[in-house]
Amino acid sequence: MLTQPLRDGPDEGPPVDDPAHALVGRVLDGRFQIDGVLARGGMGVVLRATDRMLDRDVVVKVLRPVTGIARGGDRLLREARLACRVQHPAIVTVFHLGLLETGEPYVVMERLRGCDLARFLADRGRLTLEETIAVLGPIAEALEGLHAGSVVHRDVKPANVFLIGCRAEVQRVKLIDFGLAMLDDEACARLTQCGTVIGTAEYIAPECARGDRPTAAADVYALATVAFEMLTGALPYAAEGFDALLAKTTCDARTLSQVTGVARDRALDPILARALSREPSERPTPSGLVRQLRSVKLDEPTVPVKLPPRVGAPRPVAPHPTLIPLAWASLATGVLALLTAIFD
């Protein structure tokens, strides 16, 4: 169980002069009142809102227009509806889809309390294998639910894995941010032809870096990258951005034991190597990856534990050999003095 305290403090959104703040105060579809800006990302802006009909806190994500994609196109909304129909406890719940008058689609989702995995890792560093599996398990099941519905998430990364809980411990894990999953395949194909790669470079699969269309295997690659990062505190490729994309098309990823320098981590190397393979057909399913990780039993190094003496208990002291004759001599002298006093 993860027990790092979660942050439930004030929102950390864009600066006050960000154009996204122009949406604050508006009511969408006569129902969703925009209360503030939570964050801005590559695919749009995330807003804090209130569902006035049901009196509950929600999140509104407005997707920004992307070059090569028709604004407000019917195919984009059909893809979004497909993603919303996949119901799973580890998938963020979507309540509503709509369009702004300017054409940008927006999605209304449940508001989660806790922090994302990226922030969690920044606080904790690397996690244990048990902790890693506890997070990956629900996300793997969520991905398989999406894949069964012919939906590819396309942006699995720590920032899109949300840890729900109180300040004492994490209680649930959810996969969030379906901004990229909502892009239709034709739009993705046009972007690829224009030389634009969709996703976050460090988590993009090699075939996608080469320009191929994302498949379920690309989500597995991203999930394995997240697992690698959780276990090591680093990424499979030392490069970043475009250099990382280029490296994925020409060389294999680093092994986990190479990064940690711990020999016992070698048991995990072949599992992650298959999941990070440059050949999509060699990768397991999301749940298959988790099962393989769960089958590994890492032997913790055995270190003798020295327990301090209990408070108030006498500390055992071994008699020194040279002190034994002196003790007998002292006892004999005392007995002789006692007898002399009695008979005198």
C-alpha positions in Angstrom: 0.0 0.0 0.0 1.3 3.5 -0.9 1.4 5.7 2.2 3.0 8.9 1.0 0.8 11.9 2.1 -1.2 13.3 -0.8 -1.6 16.9 -1.5 -5.0 18.4 -1.2 -4.0 22.0 -1.1 -5.1 24.9 -3.4 -5.1 24.6 -7.1 -1.9 25.2 -9.0 -3.2 26.5 -12.3 -1.9 28.8 -15.0 -0.9 32.4 -14.3 -3.8 34.9 -13.9 -3.1 36.4 -17.3 -3.7 33.1 -19.1 -6.5 33.2 -21.7 -8.1 30.2 -20.0 -9.3 32.4 -17.2 -11.7 34.0 -19.6 -13.9 30.9 -19.2 -14.2 31.4 -15.4 -17.7 32.5 -14.4 -19.4 31.1 -17.5 -22.1 28.4 -17.4 -21.8 25.7 -20.1 -25.1 24.2 -21.4 -26.9 26.0 -18.7 -25.6 23.6 -16.1 -21.8 23.5 -15.6 -20.5 26.7 -13.9 -16.8 27.3 -14.4 -15.2 28.2 -11.0 -11.5 28.3 -11.8 -8.6 27.0 -13.8 -6.8 23.9 -12.6 -4.1 23.4 -15.3 -3.2 23.7 -18.9 -1.7 20.9 -20.9 -0.8 20.2 -24.5 -4.3 19.0 -25.4 -6.2 21.8 -23.7 -7.2 23.4 -20.4 -8.6 21.7 -17.3 -11.2 23.8 -15.3 -12.7 23.4 -11.9 -16.5 23.6 -12.1 -19.8 22.9 -10.4 -22.7 20.8 -11.7 -25.5 23.1 -10.7 -28.2 20.5 -11.5 -26.8 17.8 -9.2 -24.8 20.2 -6.9 -21.5 18.4 -7.2 -17.9 19.3 -8.0 -16.7 18.3 -11.5 -13.8 19.0 -13.8 -14.3 20.4 -17.3 -11.6 19.8 -19.9 -11.7 21.9 -23.1 -9.7 20.4 -25.9 -7.8 22.9 -27.9 -7.9 22.8 -31.7 -5.1 20.7 -33.2 -3.6 21.3 -36.7 -5.1 18.9 -39.2 -8.2 18.1 -37.1 -11.6 19.7 -38.0 -12.8 21.7 -35.0 -15.9 20.2 -33.5 -16.0 17.5 -36.1 -18.6 14.8 -35.7 -16.0 12.0 -35.9 -14.1 13.6 -32.9 -17.3 13.5 -30.8 -18.1 9.9 -31.9 -14.7 8.8 -30.8 -15.1 10.6 -27.5 -18.5 8.9 -26.9 -16.9 5.5 -27.6 -14.3 6.2 -24.9 -17.0 7.3 -22.5 -19.0 4.1 -22.9 -16.1 2.1 -21.5 -17.1 1.7 -17.8 -14.4 0.6 -15.3 -13.7 1.5 -11.7 -10.2 2.6 -12.7 -11.3 4.9 -15.5 -12.3 8.4 -14.7 -16.1 8.8 -15.1 -17.3 11.1 -17.8 -20.6 12.8 -17.3 -21.1 15.0 -20.3 -19.8 16.0 -23.8 -20.4 19.3 -25.5 -19.1 22.0 -27.8 -18.3 25.6 -27.1 -19.7 28.1 -29.5 -16.2 28.5 -30.9 -16.2 24.8 -31.8 -13.8 23.3 -29.2 -15.2 20.1 -27.7 -15.3 19.8 -23.9 -15.7 16.9 -21.5 -17.2 17.0 -18.0 -15.7 14.5 -15.6 -15.7 13.5 -12.0 -13.3 15.6 -9.8 -10.8 13.4 -8.0 -9.0 14.2 -4.7 -5.4 13.3 -4.3 -2.5 13.7 -6.7 -1.2 12.3 -9.9 1.6 9.7 -10.1 4.1 12.2 -11.5 3.8 14.3 -8.4 3.9 11.3 -6.2 7.1 10.0 -7.7 8.7 13.5 -7.4 8.1 13.2 -3.6 8.9 9.5 -3.2 11.5 8.7 -5.9 11.6 5.0 -6.8 8.9 2.6 -5.4 9.1 -1.0 -4.4 7.9 -3.8 -6.7 4.8 -4.4 -4.5 3.9 -0.7 -4.6 4.4 -0.6 -8.4 2.2 -3.6 -8.9 -0.5 -2.0 -6.7 -0.7 1.0 -9.1 -0.2 -0.9 -12.4 -2.9 -3.5 -11.7 -5.9 -1.3 -11.9 -4.4 0.7 -14.8 -3.8 -2.5 -16.8 -7.4 -3.6 -16.3 -8.6 -0.2 -17.4 -6.5 -0.3 -20.6 -7.8 -3.7 -21.5 -11.3 -2.4 -21.1 -10.5 0.4 -23.5 -8.8 -1.9 -26.0 -11.8 -4.2 -25.9 -13.8 -1.2 -27.0 -11.3 -0.5 -29.8 -10.0 2.6 -28.0 -6.3 3.3 -27.6 -5.5 5.7 -24.8 -2.3 7.0 -26.6 -1.0 9.0 -23.6 -0.3 6.7 -20.7 2.2 8.4 -18.4 2.5 9.2 -14.7 0.7 12.5 -15.1 -2.4 10.6 -16.4 -2.4 8.1 -13.5 -4.3 9.6 -10.5 -3.9 8.4 -7.0 -7.1 8.9 -4.9 -7.0 8.9 -1.2 -6.7 10.8 2.1 -3.5 12.2 3.5 -2.7 8.8 5.1 -2.7 6.4 2.2 -3.8 5.9 -1.4 -7.1 4.2 -1.7 -7.8 3.9 -5.4 -6.1 4.4 -8.7 -7.6 5.9 -11.9 -6.6 6.4 -15.5 -7.4 9.9 -16.6 -7.1 12.3 -19.6 -8.6 10.8 -22.7 -7.7 13.9 -24.8 -5.6 11.8 -27.2 -8.0 8.8 -27.2 -10.6 11.1 -28.6 -8.7 11.8 -31.7 -10.0 9.8 -34.7 -7.7 7.6 -36.7 -8.0 9.7 -39.9 -6.9 12.8 -38.0 -4.0 10.9 -36.5 -3.0 9.7 -39.9 -3.0 13.3 -41.2 -0.9 14.5 -38.3 1.6 11.7 -38.9 1.9 12.6 -42.6 2.6 16.2 -41.6 5.5 15.0 -39.3 3.7 15.6 -36.0 4.0 12.9 -33.3 1.1 12.6 -30.9 1.8 12.0 -27.3 4.6 12.5 -24.8 8.0 11.7 -26.3 9.4 9.6 -23.4 6.4 7.3 -23.4 5.8 7.0 -27.1 6.3 3.5 -28.6 9.1 3.1 -31.2 6.6 2.3 -34.0 4.7 5.5 -33.3 8.0 7.4 -33.3 8.5 5.9 -36.8 5.1 7.3 -37.8 3.0 4.2 -37.5 -0.6 4.4 -36.2 -0.9 3.7 -32.5 -2.4 0.4 -31.4 -3.0 -1.3 -28.1 0.6 -2.4 -28.1 1.6 1.2 -27.9 -0.3 1.6 -24.6 1.6 -1.5 -23.3 4.9 0.1 -24.2 3.9 3.3 -22.3 2.7 1.2 -19.3 6.0 -0.6 -19.2 7.8 2.8 -19.3 5.8 3.9 -16.4 6.7 0.7 -14.5 10.4 1.2 -15.3 10.2 4.8 -14.0 8.4 3.7 -10.8 11.0 1.0 -10.1 14.1 3.1 -10.9 13.2 6.8 -10.7 14.5 7.0 -14.3 13.4 6.4 -17.8 14.5 3.5 -20.1 16.2 6.0 -22.4 18.4 8.7 -20.9 17.6 11.1 -23.8 14.6 13.4 -23.7 12.2 14.8 -26.3 13.1 14.2 -29.9 16.4 12.5 -29.0 14.5 9.9 -27.0 12.2 9.3 -30.0 15.2 8.9 -32.3 16.9 6.5 -29.9 13.8 4.3 -29.7 14.0 3.6 -33.5 17.7 2.6 -33.5 18.6 0.9 -30.2 17.2 -1.1 -27.3 16.2 0.5 -24.0 18.4 0.3 -20.9 17.7 -2.6 -18.5 16.4 -2.0 -15.1 19.4 -3.5 -13.3 21.7 -1.3 -15.4 20.0 1.8 -14.0 19.7 0.6 -10.4 23.0 -1.2 -10.2 21.3 -3.9 -8.1 21.9 -7.5 -9.1 18.7 -8.8 -7.7 16.7 -6.5 -10.1 18.0 -8.7 -13.0 14.9 -10.9 -12.5 12.8 -8.0 -13.8 15.0 -7.3 -16.8 13.6 -9.8 -19.3 10.0 -8.9 -18.4 10.4 -5.2 -19.0 12.6 -5.8 -22.0 9.8 -7.7 -23.7 7.2 -5.0 -22.8 9.6 -2.4 -24.2 10.4 -4.3 -27.3 10.7 -2.4 -30.6 8.5 -5.1 -32.1 4.8 -4.5 -31.0 3.9 -8.2 -31.4 6.4 -9.3 -28.8 4.8 -7.2 -26.0 2.4 -8.8 -23.6 -1.1 -7.6 -22.8 -1.4 -4.9 -20.0 -2.6 -7.6 -17.5 0.0 -10.0 -18.8 2.8 -7.5 -17.9 1.4 -7.2 -14.4 1.1 -10.9 -13.9 4.7 -11.4 -15.0 5.9 -8.7 -12.5 3.8 -10.3 -9.8 5.4 -13.7 -10.4 8.8 -12.3 -9.5 9.9 -12.6 -5.9 12.8 -10.3 -5.1 14.9 -11.5 -2.2 15.7 -8.6 0.0 19.3 -8.5 1.2 19.6 -10.1 4.7 21.3 -7.8 7.2 21.8 -8.9 10.8 19.7 -6.8 13.1 21.3 -5.7 16.4 18.6 -5.1 19.0 19.5 -2.6 21.8 19.0 -3.9 25.4 15.6 -3.3 26.9 15.3 -0.2 29.1 15.9 -1.2 32.7 17.3 -4.7 31.9 20.8 -5.5 33.0 23.3 -5.7 30.2 25.1 -9.1 30.2 28.8 -8.7 30.6 31.2 -11.7 30.0 33.7 -12.0 32.8 37.3 -11.3 31.7 39.7 -14.3 32.3 42.2 -12.3 34.2 39.5 -11.2 36.7 38.6 -14.7 37.9 41.7 -15.4 40.1 41.5 -12.0 41.6 37.8 -12.7 42.6 38.8 -16.0 44.4 41.7 -14.3 46.2 39.4 -11.5 47.4 36.8 -14.1 48.6 39.5 -16.1 50.6 40.8 -13.0 52.3 37.4 -12.1 53.4 36.6 -15.5 54.8 40.0 -15.6 56.7 39.3 -12.2 58.3 35.8 -13.3 59.4 37.2 -16.5 61.1 39.9 -14.6 62.9 37.3 -12.1 64.3 35.1 -15.0 65.6 37.8 -17.0 67.4 39.6 -14.0 68.9 
